[in-house]
Amino acid sequence: MFVEDDSGELFFRRIYLLISKNWCEWQSLCALLGLSCGLLSIIAGGLLWAVVHYVQQGRLGASLNMIEVACFALSLPLLVLGAYCLDLLEQRPPALTSPTREKSAHYVCQLSVHPKLPPGK
């Protein structure tokens, strides 16, 4: 039921981790924008396709038909842009952590292991 890639990891979890790790960079934003807008344009094009057949053929029907074709035509470039940006994120070397970040992570781990403070503190 769940889609797994070659490494055995869940496919959508891997995309989420790649985007959330480098959230404020242009590759993540373009990947998120391209993938989400590409999927939304397919859905919008499908809904418009269903609506166009019930609308009278005239000026409104012709306009909706052009918008429907544009939605379907834009979906492929948007999905390609999102996939390309995800590839750029995968090819990045892992970021090195600073010593202060490691100390703070160690401190958080200690708090989660020993959440109770001694009485009087």
Sequence and secondary structure as in RCSB ss.txt:
>XXXX:A:sequence
MFVEDDSGELFFRRIYLLISKNWCEWQSLCALLGLSCGLLSIIAGGLLWAVVHYVQQGRLGASLNMIEVACFALS
LPLLVLGAYCLDLLEQRPPALTSPTREKSAHYVCQLSVHPKLPPGK
>XXXX:A:secstr
   B TTS BHHHHHHHHHHHTTTSHHHHHHHHHHHHHHHHHHHHHHHHHHHTTS TTHHHHHHHHHHHHHHHHH
HHHHHHHHHHHHHHHHS      HHHHHHHHHHHHHHH     TT 
